[in-house]
Amino acid sequence: MLESEGLEIWASIHAWRSLGRLRAEAAIEPLLSLLHRMDDEGNAWIGEELPEVFGMIGAVAIMLLVLTWLIKHMGFRHEPQHLRLW
């Protein structure tokens, strides 16, 4: 989906930016699921674009990013999909 070797990557980037402009809170969790692919070859755009998109969506996105980090690095037991903050 996100291989940078073609024009396909631009479709994803434009879709992400559109979701950000719409402040689409429903898109936060699906976008979070892309973060694990950030280090894959050809997926550098994820790390460059998604922070902007999360910022455009707003505070709820930032809260879920923090929660996701806490779960991963601090051993919290609740997954974001079980905690509805909005």
Secondary structure, 3 states (H helix, E strand, C coil): CCCCCCCHHHHHHHHHHHHHHCCCHHHHHHHHCCHHHCCCCCCHHHHHHHHHHHHHHCHHHHHHHHHHHHHHHHCCCCCHHHCCCC
